[in-house]
């Protein structure tokens, strides 16, 4: 995790570390989350972010931030299982998350 400070009107709200991964859960906001928020996370050095697409019932994991984007992208759906970064050996199947 990276150290970060969140500011509002020049007041520090939180000195807490930024969590990895950062999930974005999208229904009507899919294009905005994918095209605006995910690149912002990469540019900020967030190691991994997830885009949870409720409509298509899939999770896209973005990793390896590089410039203004991510070098790796993996999409999980159906019976796929995905590993949760930072938790060695922990996997979640798509049916377990309700997809």
MORAKA-V545693 format. One record per residue. N is the residue number from 0. PHI is phi in radians with two decimals (999 if undefined). Layout:
n=N phi=PHI
n=N phi=PHI
This chain:
n=0 phi=999
n=1 phi=-1.76
n=2 phi=-1.33
n=3 phi=-2.60
n=4 phi=-2.15
n=5 phi=-1.76
n=6 phi=-2.00
n=7 phi=-2.40
n=8 phi=0.91
n=9 phi=1.12
n=10 phi=-1.89
n=11 phi=-1.28
n=12 phi=-1.53
n=13 phi=-2.72
n=14 phi=-1.60
n=15 phi=-1.20
n=16 phi=-1.15
n=17 phi=-1.34
n=18 phi=-1.30
n=19 phi=-2.14
n=20 phi=-1.39
n=21 phi=-1.73
n=22 phi=-1.61
n=23 phi=-2.07
n=24 phi=-1.79
n=25 phi=-2.08
n=26 phi=-2.11
n=27 phi=-1.54
n=28 phi=-1.73
n=29 phi=-0.94
n=30 phi=-1.08
n=31 phi=-1.13
n=32 phi=-1.08
n=33 phi=-1.23
n=34 phi=-1.58
n=35 phi=-2.02
n=36 phi=-1.23
n=37 phi=-1.03
n=38 phi=-1.08
n=39 phi=-1.14
n=40 phi=-1.10
n=41 phi=-1.09
n=42 phi=-1.10
n=43 phi=-1.49
n=44 phi=1.49
n=45 phi=-1.17
n=46 phi=-1.11
n=47 phi=-2.66
n=48 phi=-2.40
n=49 phi=-2.04
n=50 phi=-1.99
n=51 phi=-1.66
n=52 phi=-1.67
n=53 phi=-1.20
n=54 phi=-1.27
n=55 phi=-1.59
n=56 phi=0.96
n=57 phi=-2.54
n=58 phi=-2.15
n=59 phi=-1.87
n=60 phi=-1.81
n=61 phi=-1.82
n=62 phi=-2.55
n=63 phi=1.05
n=64 phi=-1.03
n=65 phi=-2.62
n=66 phi=1.11
n=67 phi=-1.77
n=68 phi=-2.65
n=69 phi=-1.96
n=70 phi=-1.34
n=71 phi=-2.10
n=72 phi=-2.51
n=73 phi=-2.31
n=74 phi=-1.93
n=75 phi=-2.06
n=76 phi=-2.74
n=77 phi=1.06
n=78 phi=-1.70
n=79 phi=-1.06
n=80 phi=-2.15
n=81 phi=-2.17
n=82 phi=-1.54
n=83 phi=-1.70
n=84 phi=-1.09
n=85 phi=1.52
n=86 phi=-2.21
n=87 phi=-0.97
n=88 phi=1.40
n=89 phi=-1.61
n=90 phi=-2.21
n=91 phi=-2.17
n=92 phi=-1.52
n=93 phi=-1.03
n=94 phi=-1.06
n=95 phi=-1.15
n=96 phi=-1.65
n=97 phi=1.61
n=98 phi=-1.80
